[in-house]
Amino acid sequence: MDTTILEMREITKRFPGVKALDKVSLSVKRGEIHTLVGENGAGKSTLMKVLSGVYGHTTYEGDVLYQGKLQQIDNIRDSEALGIIIIHQELALVPQMSIAENIFLGNERANYGVMDWDEVRSKAQQLLKKVGLDESVDTLITNCGVGKQQLVEIAKALSKDVKLLILDEPTASLNEKDSDALMNLLLEFKSQGITSILISHKLNEIAKVADSVTIIRDGATIETIDCSTHQVSEERIIKGMVGRELTERYPKRDCEIGQEAFSLKDWTVHHSQHKDLKVVNNISLNVNKGEVVGIAGLMGAGRTELAMSAFGRSYGQNISGTAYIDGEEVDLSTIEKAMNHGLAYVTEDRKECGLLLEQSIEKNISLANLAGISQRGVIDQMQEMTIAKSYQRKINIKCANTQQDVGNLSGGNQQKVVLSKWLFTEPKILMLDEPTRGIDVGAKYEIYGIINELAEQGKAVIVISSEMPELLGICDRIYVINEGRLVGEMPAAEASQEKIMRAIMNSGDKQ
């Protein structure tokens, strides 16, 4: 029996002005976990969209052989009929439908056009058991956390008799516990003979589950490493991804920390829909000029709610407490007032809340500061282009030109556009919510460098991150939040992952 389940030979894919893939080849063995790594924009997702039929066979050059046969995959239905199922980074679930309904959406169980709900619920329950999700099949997706939604997507894939499962950054939005559980699930699938292709930027995940690693850079295959015969070090992967050795994961910063720039006193926020539920409970914190302050905590701890409520009350109700900028009490009751006081917030959800995906890079960068490119209420398009090009060079946005739609950029370059948008407002205080989520180590390093530059300019920076090594590597001081309460504060030089987790666990015992 042939051990190879998939071969992609010299795949070339072009977009207007860009060659996204240049004769990329990929070989995947039956029953293995094959990881695909590379910088944002390297072509990983594009290659998987070719395989899954998002890009039909007439739109690219090269051959796809699956189970020894040449395939012409025109659409997603064609790939699913072969047992090739892709789970995209942005989950394709309907929030107001139940888990059971989502699992069989597009793959309905019906007799003569009438849904067999007994079969739907029964099979959905069996699939949830397979993926280890202890949840009622009648639960609405909107009431499930991101980790549970990811498991529902996998259950949906299993309902289609999956033979080759493609996961594009499946843990980008998950905490460490949920990420670990998902990796264990992939290993379980492997024992059942299911082949997986995993796109991931998290090198610890690759070390845990990968049988083979293919590195792609600038739309070309660099190498494929067999993990059973070769030692796969993080340094080797990073060098293959970025084309150079990255001697330090976090750039050094030596800047002077000044006086207090921003503080919140006794800040309390109630849930946006459930007014009796406090999501932020009497928190007081501060950040100084030239300082990078991290906010650590588990998913659902209230970190995002804290930042959004401070940024013009863009989240929550019954908000109380006092905000100070440069020692003076300020009114942050609207986004306009917050921005006028020099506050900026870079959202964790760039696609839904941070960008207009069908608009150009130029339009997105100028969006939060139209006055900066206007004269007497009329937008100066040449000035808008000049500003966009300056940020493209400064932050290294990889694109064909600044008129390119943001939706066609990679995740890391989209993140740079969001950051540029807020930097153009010239803020005094910048709140960054998961600024490196779903982006590669090279792009992360560039964003860390931007954070350092802002601090050196005397800006105050607050970073919310689920990656504790990141907070330890780039921050001067770290606050720890759990269940809406401030449960710890420590200088980064004295902090560790163990100390942060201890603060979280001890606070849970006390409550």
Secondary structure as GFF3:
##gff-version 3
##sequence-region A 1 511
A	DSSP	beta_strand	4	15	.	.	.	ID=ss1
A	DSSP	beta_strand	18	29	.	.	.	ID=ss2
A	DSSP	beta_strand	33	37	.	.	.	ID=ss3
A	DSSP	alpha_helix	44	52	.	.	.	ID=ss4
A	DSSP	three_ten_helix	57	59	.	.	.	ID=ss5
A	DSSP	beta_strand	60	66	.	.	.	ID=ss6
A	DSSP	beta_strand	69	71	.	.	.	ID=ss7
A	DSSP	alpha_helix	76	81	.	.	.	ID=ss8
A	DSSP	beta_strand	84	87	.	.	.	ID=ss9
A	DSSP	alpha_helix	99	103	.	.	.	ID=ss10
A	DSSP	beta_strand	110	111	.	.	.	ID=ss11
A	DSSP	beta_strand	114	115	.	.	.	ID=ss12
A	DSSP	alpha_helix	117	131	.	.	.	ID=ss13
A	DSSP	three_ten_helix	141	143	.	.	.	ID=ss14
A	DSSP	alpha_helix	146	158	.	.	.	ID=ss15
A	DSSP	beta_strand	164	168	.	.	.	ID=ss16
A	DSSP	alpha_helix	176	191	.	.	.	ID=ss17
A	DSSP	beta_strand	195	199	.	.	.	ID=ss18
A	DSSP	alpha_helix	203	209	.	.	.	ID=ss19
A	DSSP	beta_strand	212	217	.	.	.	ID=ss20
A	DSSP	beta_strand	220	226	.	.	.	ID=ss21
A	DSSP	alpha_helix	234	242	.	.	.	ID=ss22
A	DSSP	beta_strand	260	270	.	.	.	ID=ss23
A	DSSP	beta_strand	278	288	.	.	.	ID=ss24
A	DSSP	beta_strand	292	296	.	.	.	ID=ss25
A	DSSP	alpha_helix	303	310	.	.	.	ID=ss26
A	DSSP	beta_strand	317	325	.	.	.	ID=ss27
A	DSSP	beta_strand	328	330	.	.	.	ID=ss28
A	DSSP	alpha_helix	335	340	.	.	.	ID=ss29
A	DSSP	beta_strand	343	346	.	.	.	ID=ss30
A	DSSP	pi_helix	350	354	.	.	.	ID=ss31
A	DSSP	alpha_helix	361	366	.	.	.	ID=ss32
A	DSSP	three_ten_helix	367	373	.	.	.	ID=ss33
A	DSSP	beta_strand	374	375	.	.	.	ID=ss34
A	DSSP	beta_strand	378	379	.	.	.	ID=ss35
A	DSSP	alpha_helix	381	395	.	.	.	ID=ss36
A	DSSP	three_ten_helix	406	408	.	.	.	ID=ss37
A	DSSP	alpha_helix	411	423	.	.	.	ID=ss38
A	DSSP	beta_strand	429	433	.	.	.	ID=ss39
A	DSSP	alpha_helix	441	456	.	.	.	ID=ss40
A	DSSP	beta_strand	460	464	.	.	.	ID=ss41
A	DSSP	alpha_helix	468	474	.	.	.	ID=ss42
A	DSSP	beta_strand	477	482	.	.	.	ID=ss43
A	DSSP	beta_strand	485	491	.	.	.	ID=ss44
A	DSSP	three_ten_helix	492	494	.	.	.	ID=ss45
A	DSSP	alpha_helix	497	510	.	.	.	ID=ss46
###
